Amino acid sequence: MIRDHFRILLVDLGSGRGVIELLDGRNEVAGGSGLAALLFDKYGLADRPWDDPAQPLIFAIGPLTGYFPLMSKTVCAFKSPYHDQYAESHAGGRSALSLRFADYDALVIRGRASTPSCLSIGSRHLDLRDVHFLWGMDLFKTGKMLRRMYKGSGHRSIWRIGPAGENRSAMACINVDTYRHFGRLGCGAVMGAKNLKGIVVLGDGSFPLPQVKVYPKLFSEVHRKMTDTDMMEKYHNYGTTINMAVLNGIHALPIRNLQTTTDPGIEGISGETLARDTLLRNVACAGCPVGCIHLGFVRERFREENRYLYRQVSYDHEPVFAVGAMLHVTDAFEVLALLDVVERQGLDAISAGVALAWATEALEKGIVTTAETMVPLKFGDGKNYQAAVQHLGAASNDFYRTLARGTSKAARRYGGEEFACVLGQEMAGYA
């Protein structure tokens, strides 16, 4: 039976200890967003900056998680480095079900670890481990190391940051189980400020299902609609990248930093082209039957041998818009290669792409020079954009450190505010 209160795990990174709190309000707030807001109202500090160690980093799930299909999202709530106000970001993967099987409605993290650390929690354990040797490591290598260090079943979920989060970039995301992200508004920087390289949630418990006759019938009906009708067909087949051609066709796709909104070259990165030429497979978040995660591939040739290494890269409309259309990179494999570099740095793909599009136009107009950008940015030049992404994640110089704080801040400092595509943060593809 679903309980009438929230079960919250509160973790203090300073002491490495946690306590469980039972919190009222289940009938007063809606979903994971409502719970996250409730917890931030309780533990958030309005009069202190976003990177104050006492500020909470919150992960919350809704009451239907684990009970019905599609309920696979976790809400991350925090004070954002963009505007120092409340923000939230959502991610799937195994995150939500892992929290449910660990018997928590939410995880609230406060304090700052004394050394770069990884937090591991489950229904019967809490461990804070020194992982200073992972600090500075890219996101893929970090994931590989954490999977070796923390064994677990399919209910294990691994969240981690890359160099961008360590450098407290406002564009830093938290990667979830390799292919999903808490992407927007800088939650990766909050983890970095807490000296937290990774979080491992092991769903090592169980929970009872509702013992009423209507429940299995309702579950079956929801599942049937998800799998036997065309309701979710768009998301499974081509995915949201099918909108690339649609928006391009109605002159509504932001291209070259919004210098234009349609271009025949976009056919090279349309959902149809990506599916035909690059798609390896679909995967699904835990508890969701749709399978909307599309994995393309990039390949890297070994110089010494005539062999290739193939890597899988997840894609959907927003990342392809940001590092494809906005940067006018119109080759599908070049876009995936660029996304691969964005992932390694632990950057939000939308913000990174839009920021570099502004930087490219600023360079074109002579507002900045290659002394600032370090590489000759040019629309369509995927190789130089890969180098620029690495500079953005590493905050290689004063220009990239400023840009990492947000495009609007860089534009205020260097000029070019009139072509900075910012709506609070870097604009999304549907704007």
Residue, then its C-alpha position, 0 to 999 in steps of 0.5 A: m500500500i502506498r504510504d501517506h508520507f514521504r520518506i526522505l534520505l538527508v545526507d551531510l557530506g561534511s560528516g559522511r552521515g545520513v538520516i531518514e526523515l518522514l515528511d508529511g505533504r503527500n496529498e498536498v504537492a504534485g509529483g516529483s516536482g512538487l516534492a522537490a519544491l517542498l524540500f527546497d522550501k524546507y532546506g534551501l537558503a534564499d539569502r546564500p549563494w548557489d555554491d554555499p555548501a549548506q545549499p541542498l541538492i535534491f533528487a525527488i521522484g513522484p508517487l507513481t514511479g514504479y507503479f505504472p509505465l512511463m513513470s521513469k523521471t527523477v527531478c533534480a532541484f537546486k539553486s542555479p549558477y545562472h541566476d542564483q534562483y531555484a531551478e530544476s532539471h529532469a532525467g530518466g535512465r534507471s534513476a527513478l526506479s533505483l530510488r524507488f527500490a531503495d525505498y526513498d521518495a527523495l535524496v537531499i544532499r547538503g554540505r561539502a565533502s573534504t576531498p573529491s568523493c562519491l556517494s553511494i546509497g541503498s536501502r540498507h547502506l550509505d557510503l562516502r568514498d574518497v575518489h580524488f583519483l577521478w577528479g579531472m577525469d572525463l565523464f566516460k572514464t569516470g563511468k567505467m571506473l564507478r561501474r567497477m567500484y560499485k557492483g550492482s544489479g539492473h537497479r543500480s543507477i550511476w550519476r556523475i560529472g565531468p571536468a565542466g562540473e568540477n570547474r563549476s561551469a553554469m553549463a555543466c550537467i549531471n550524466v545519468d547512466t551514460y545516455r540520460h542527463f540532468g542537463r539544464l541550468g547547471c546542476g553539474a556545477v552544484m555537484g562540483a561545488k560539493n566536491l562530489k564526482g559521483i552518486v551511486v543509487l543501488g535499488d537493493g530493496s523492494f516495495p509492495l504493489p497496491q492490493v486492489k482489483v482495479y490496479p492490474k487492469l489499469f496497469s495493463e491498459v496503460h501499458r497496452k496504449m503505450t505499446d499497441t497503439d501509435m501514441m508513442e510511435k514518433y518517439h520510438n521510431y525516428g525520435t524527436t529528431i524527426n522535427m528537424a526537417v519539419l521545423n526546417g520546412i516551415h522556416a522555424l529551425p534556428i540555424r547559424n546562431l539564428q542568422t537563418t531559419t531554413d537551409p537545404g543542408i539540414e537534410g544531412i542531420s534530419g531524423e530520417t538521415l540519422a536513423r538511416d545512416t547512424l542508428l545502432r539501436n534503441v534503448a529505454c529508461a527503466g520502467c518505460p516501454v517506449g524505447c525513445i533513446h536513440l543510439g548512433f555511432v562514431r568510429e575512431r581509427f587506431r593509427e598504429e593498426n587498421r582497426y576502428l573503435y566504435r562508440q555509441v552516442s545518444y541523440d535527439h532533437e535538442p542536442v542535434f539542433a544545438v551542435g548541428a543546426m546552430l553551428h551549421v554542422t550538417d554531417a550526421f557523423e560530425v554531429l555525433a562526434l561533436l556530441d561525443v566530446v560534449e559528453r566527455q566534458g559533462l556539458d549540457a549540449i544545448s547550452a554548449g552549442v548555443a554558446l559556441a554559436w554566439a562565439t562564432e558570430a562574435l568572431e565573425k564580427g570582430i568582437v572577439t579574436t582567436a586570441e580569445t577563442m583559441v581556435p578559428l571558429k567557423f560555422g560548419d567546422g566540426k573539428n574546430y568545434q570539438a577543440a572549442v568544446q574541450h576548452l569550454g569544459a576545461a575553462s582554458n582561458d579567461f574567455y572560456r571561463t566567462l562563457a562557461r558562466g553563461t552566454s549572456k555574461a560573456a556578451r555583456r563583457y565582450g559585446g554582441e548582446e543583440f545576437a546572444c540567443v538567450l532566454g534566461q539560459e541558452m535557448a532551446g531548439y523549439a524556441 
